[in-house]
């Protein structure tokens, strides 16, 4: 589809881009920056409802942006995460007031870029969107620039990110050289045809023996995307970055880029390499097992709640990847359902941490002693989110775990199923450690915790969602089935 | 004519070897300022490769942006940072040998795959002039182009936020 016809379908993105400029300009005149924050939240909401109600037949902008139900699912994820992060950051005083306007602008741009990332179906757009999302993440991580830890986290993130981008780009160049195209689906077709055409014909026309090279390109590409979703063995940056970043940014980073990274990974694997499915499914199985195990085992010994949740989010990435390790309809559904459940639960947990951090000025686990006395409601809410992360019914995390587990069983992947079961037990241990501190340890001081409205609203929304998916799972299951309707599952 | 062709081939490989040599010097030299200079030569060498492959526009851009703008920036950064130019700052750590072995093994694997692959090459060179490039940027590639412009704006804002000294 040409550029002018495409404009109709990206009206919500155009609206957001316009809002970005409006916020930038209003930043000069408005002293109370929180109004800019509210404006941003509102515009995310409006932009979401501006999305077209039907999908185009072909890719927009000469196939550089694909708008399909799958992309829409991830657009919803991105908007939800950004909107709620904006709400939470309204209550987070450590972002310098003078730069709050720019902070909101960066988050709004992030929503736009993440949407494009979910709609990328060729190598150029994949590289461009992943790179720009990373660039914005570096900036957001280092936003408390007078905090040494924040600056260090940002620098670490830049260095690791640059290397991973280089690796990914190298893989892309190999893929392009071997296949002569940047379209994912055309790479897939080339692989398919080179398997069916006899070798002697291919040697004359060129394109023979490209199998090894394409496999190599795929590995590099997966390593590059794996960095962004903190998949083991490319997870080393995650704990430091998650701990050093401002807490609302950490909440956002553990969810949205990870979810969109998985979306890109799914598109790459299913569009471009359906013929190599046995190879990458095997690889993914062991990566998934390693990711969840390493994340969970290191999380046990953490004494800082942000670091604990950071390692837990590495482990959660492992569960999400388990859906890709068991390719097929059920596996993909499991991935999407788990992402939705993880979004609600993990954001909720981090928002509760923000609410506690702004009162206690500390993220040490010891500071959580006796929280149930100082603010019973907050302690209860955090307990619920942690239970959901551990996968206890009737909460959202349970539905996700059920799906992941059954897809592993259905694919007869016994090591994966076993590892999910064992890891859930390990994870429950350190989640309950936090609960134990809040309920059983005596508090040092008794003064109660108070919080402003925006953070309460953000936590309330997440709590509502966690129970909604947990009690009426058919809602999310139907949405996921619908969003996978056009997805090519061999 | 024959002699020109073989001369061109020889000099092409000469340039490639030269790039490799200065690239290795870039990462092994102890003085960071020298490393930056070697990096500039590496990037210049890449521009020469582009010239050889008749991608003149790309070569021009490579020289303008990398050798001109970015290297100047890097050298400024080195000169303005007090301790970083000190040759006593170690350039490597204890993991250098395990890393080297791993990389060598990987290189062997990669090179053997590259040699095994029959690349889809053409005899006729595709020439791209600036006019067609500009039209493509505003036509087929308009979407990535606009996304890049948005990212540049954000990078600019981010740079200001990071560099501003007030609280």
Interface residues (C-beta under 8 A of the other chain):
Chain A: X3 X6 X17 X24 X60 X61 X62 X64 X65 X96 X98 X99 X102 X105 X106 X109 X112 X113 X116 X124 X125 X128 X129 X132 X135 X136 X139 X142 X143 X145 X146 X177 X178 X180 X203 X206 X207 X208 X209 X210 X212 X213 X216
Chain B: X110 X113 X114 X116 X117 X118 X119 X120 X121 X139 X140 X141 X142 X143 X144 X147 X148 X150 X151 X154 X155 X157 X158 X160 X161 X162 X164 X166 X167
